[in-house]
Amino acid sequence: MRSSVLSLPVDSRAAASSLLPEVTERATASALPTRLRPADLLRLTDEGAQDVLEGRYDHLLPDDGLWPTENRWAARLVADDEVDVWLISWVEGKYTELHDHAGSLGALTVLSGALAEYRWNGRDLRRRLLTAGDQASFPLGWVHDVVRAPTQFIDRAEAGITGPLNPTLSVHAYSPPLTAMSYYEVTGHGTLRRTRSVLTDQPEGELE
């Protein structure tokens, strides 16, 4: 799958340190909430996507292959103490709201269709289109909203989309497994304000 891996920020003091690279890397890793790195989560979502395509999770899919058309749908593919892996089916117009993943790192691989991600970059929201084969990872503090890409935003030829947009499917991995999320809104002053925090193990916001 194509990758758009976003590396975790490294403390400027560590970057300027005279420590050997492997020592600095170990120190940075020890400060993370999980031993898994964004690259590991991208690999897991890539493998999960391949497993879905090869039918290994057919027993978890909707009956008769009828994907929901009104609300998002999700099935947990893998669950242990270190990581959760989910398959999500998206419907147009159902946004997740701006949210973070609390203390969990995240990643996704798009199987089919296209997703629009709206990410807060510290000043405003930036939109990017993720189509089948694209990947993205989410470090700590990543605040975004995700939705099945609105049809008017998609130039099929430019995006390389040849198949139908329905179902729009993606595989997501979170480590440690999700336990909470915070939700946000952009204020009239161009800042981000947290509106609520919830305990949840559901992926990309509570399913509707």
C-alpha positions as CSV (number, residue, x, y, z in Angstrom):
1,M,0.0,0.0,0.0
2,R,1.1,3.6,-0.6
3,S,2.4,5.2,2.6
4,S,2.2,8.7,4.0
5,V,3.9,8.0,7.3
6,L,4.2,10.9,9.6
7,S,7.1,10.7,12.0
8,L,6.7,11.5,15.7
9,P,8.3,14.8,16.8
10,V,11.6,14.4,18.6
11,D,12.4,16.7,21.4
12,S,14.8,19.4,20.2
13,R,17.2,18.8,23.1
14,A,17.4,15.1,22.1
15,A,18.0,16.0,18.5
16,A,20.9,18.3,19.4
17,S,22.3,15.7,21.8
18,S,25.7,14.1,21.2
19,L,24.3,10.7,22.2
20,L,24.6,7.9,19.6
21,P,21.5,7.6,17.4
22,E,20.5,4.2,18.9
23,V,20.7,5.6,22.4
24,T,18.5,8.6,21.5
25,E,16.0,6.3,19.8
26,R,15.8,4.0,22.9
27,A,15.2,7.0,25.1
28,T,12.4,8.4,22.8
29,A,10.8,4.9,22.6
30,S,10.7,4.5,26.3
31,A,8.7,7.7,26.6
32,L,5.9,6.4,24.3
33,P,2.8,4.7,25.7
34,T,3.5,1.6,23.5
35,R,6.4,-0.3,22.1
36,L,4.8,-0.2,18.6
37,R,5.8,2.6,16.3
38,P,3.7,4.3,13.5
39,A,5.5,2.0,11.0
40,D,4.4,-1.0,12.9
41,L,0.8,0.1,12.9
42,L,0.9,0.9,9.2
43,R,2.2,-2.6,8.6
44,L,-0.6,-4.1,10.8
45,T,-3.3,-2.1,8.9
46,D,-1.8,-3.2,5.6
47,E,-1.8,-6.8,6.6
48,G,-5.3,-6.5,7.9
49,A,-6.5,-5.0,4.7
50,Q,-4.9,-7.8,2.7
51,D,-6.6,-10.4,5.0
52,V,-10.0,-8.7,4.4
53,L,-9.5,-8.8,0.7
54,E,-8.5,-12.5,0.9
55,G,-11.6,-13.4,2.8
56,R,-10.1,-14.2,6.2
57,Y,-12.6,-12.1,7.9
58,D,-15.7,-12.9,5.9
59,H,-17.4,-14.3,9.0
60,L,-17.3,-10.8,10.5
61,L,-18.8,-9.0,7.5
62,P,-22.4,-7.9,7.2
63,D,-24.9,-10.6,6.2
64,D,-25.4,-11.2,2.5
65,G,-22.7,-8.6,1.7
66,L,-25.1,-5.8,2.4
67,W,-23.1,-2.9,3.8
68,P,-25.0,-0.3,5.9
69,T,-26.0,2.8,3.9
70,E,-27.3,5.0,6.7
71,N,-24.6,4.7,9.4
72,R,-21.0,3.8,9.8
73,W,-20.2,0.2,10.7
74,A,-17.2,-1.4,12.3
75,A,-15.9,-4.8,13.3
76,R,-12.8,-5.5,15.5
77,L,-10.4,-7.8,13.6
78,V,-7.7,-8.1,16.3
79,A,-7.8,-7.4,20.0
80,D,-5.1,-7.9,22.6
81,D,-3.4,-5.9,25.3
82,E,-1.1,-4.1,22.8
83,V,-3.2,-3.2,19.8
84,D,-6.8,-3.1,18.4
85,V,-7.3,-3.5,14.7
86,W,-10.7,-2.5,13.2
87,L,-12.4,-2.7,9.8
88,I,-14.7,0.4,9.2
89,S,-17.3,1.0,6.5
90,W,-18.1,4.6,5.9
91,V,-21.2,6.4,4.6
92,E,-21.2,9.9,3.1
93,G,-22.2,12.7,5.3
94,K,-21.4,11.0,8.7
95,Y,-18.5,12.9,10.2
96,T,-16.6,11.6,13.2
97,E,-16.3,15.2,14.7
98,L,-12.9,16.7,15.5
99,H,-11.3,14.3,17.9
100,D,-8.0,12.9,19.2
101,H,-7.2,9.3,20.3
102,A,-6.1,10.3,23.9
103,G,-3.0,8.2,24.7
104,S,-3.1,5.9,21.7
105,L,-1.1,6.1,18.5
106,G,-3.1,5.2,15.3
107,A,-2.8,4.3,11.7
108,L,-5.1,3.4,8.8
109,T,-5.1,1.8,5.3
110,V,-7.9,2.5,2.8
111,L,-9.2,-0.6,1.1
112,S,-11.8,0.9,-1.2
113,G,-13.5,4.2,-2.0
114,A,-12.0,7.4,-0.6
115,L,-11.9,9.2,2.8
116,A,-11.5,12.9,3.5
117,E,-9.5,13.8,6.5
118,Y,-9.7,17.3,8.1
119,R,-6.7,17.8,10.3
120,W,-6.0,20.6,12.8
121,N,-2.5,21.9,12.0
122,G,-2.3,24.5,14.9
123,R,-3.8,27.3,12.8
124,D,-6.6,25.9,10.7
125,L,-8.1,22.7,9.2
126,R,-6.3,21.1,6.3
127,R,-8.1,18.6,4.1
128,R,-6.5,15.6,2.3
129,L,-8.0,12.8,0.2
130,L,-7.1,9.2,1.0
131,T,-8.0,6.7,-1.7
132,A,-7.6,2.9,-2.0
133,G,-4.1,1.9,-1.1
134,D,-3.3,5.1,0.8
135,Q,-2.1,5.0,4.4
136,A,-1.7,7.5,7.2
137,S,-0.5,7.4,10.8
138,F,-1.6,9.5,13.8
139,P,0.9,10.4,16.5
140,L,-0.2,11.6,20.0
141,G,-2.0,14.9,19.9
142,W,-3.3,14.4,16.4
143,V,-6.7,16.1,16.1
144,H,-8.8,15.3,13.0
145,D,-12.2,14.6,11.5
146,V,-12.8,11.8,9.0
147,V,-15.7,11.2,6.6
148,R,-16.3,9.3,3.4
149,A,-15.1,11.7,0.8
150,P,-17.9,13.8,-0.6
151,T,-18.4,13.1,-4.2
152,Q,-17.9,16.7,-5.3
153,F,-14.4,16.6,-3.9
154,I,-13.3,13.7,-5.9
155,D,-11.7,13.9,-9.4
156,R,-11.7,10.2,-10.1
157,A,-9.0,10.3,-12.8
158,E,-6.7,12.4,-10.6
159,A,-7.3,10.3,-7.5
160,G,-6.9,7.0,-9.5
161,I,-10.3,5.7,-8.5
162,T,-11.7,3.2,-11.0
163,G,-14.1,1.3,-8.8
164,P,-17.3,2.2,-6.9
165,L,-17.2,4.4,-3.8
166,N,-19.5,2.2,-2.0
167,P,-18.5,0.5,0.2
168,T,-15.7,2.8,1.4
169,L,-13.6,0.6,3.7
170,S,-10.6,1.2,5.8
171,V,-8.6,-0.8,8.4
172,H,-7.4,1.1,11.5
173,A,-5.0,0.1,14.3
174,Y,-4.6,1.7,17.7
175,S,-1.9,1.1,20.3
176,P,-2.4,0.9,23.2
177,P,-6.1,-0.1,22.5
178,L,-8.4,2.9,22.6
179,T,-9.8,3.8,26.0
180,A,-10.8,7.4,25.6
181,M,-11.2,10.3,23.1
182,S,-11.5,14.1,23.4
183,Y,-13.6,16.1,21.0
184,Y,-12.9,19.7,19.8
185,E,-14.3,22.6,18.0
186,V,-12.7,25.5,16.2
187,T,-13.5,28.8,17.9
188,G,-14.3,32.1,16.2
189,H,-10.8,33.2,17.2
190,G,-9.2,30.5,15.2
191,T,-8.2,28.3,18.1
192,L,-9.1,24.8,19.1
193,R,-11.3,24.2,22.1
194,R,-12.0,20.9,23.8
195,T,-15.7,20.3,24.2
196,R,-15.8,16.9,26.0
197,S,-13.8,13.8,26.8
198,V,-15.4,10.3,26.8
199,L,-14.3,6.8,27.7
200,T,-14.7,4.6,24.6
201,D,-13.2,1.7,22.8
202,Q,-15.0,2.6,19.5
203,P,-12.8,3.6,16.5
204,E,-12.8,7.1,15.1
205,G,-15.5,8.4,17.3
206,E,-18.7,6.7,18.5
207,L,-20.5,4.9,15.7
208,E,-23.9,6.3,14.8
